């Protein structure tokens, strides 16, 4: 996170399901998508498919703001 210019970020999406997500200071839109850590190929594909659905929704929502 140190390399990301957080003052230029509009949205932060955390994906951790069973872990403690990092706290990011500042006033930004925060979303949490609790995706499990993919431990095998099937789980990795499930996470990919879920992100394939969620990311366009986020993009469309952000464009309407």
Buried (B, 14 or more C-beta within 10 A) or exposed (E): EEEEEEEEEEEBEBBBEEEEEEEEEEEBEEEEBEBEEEEEEEEEEBBEEBBEEBEEEBEEEEEEE
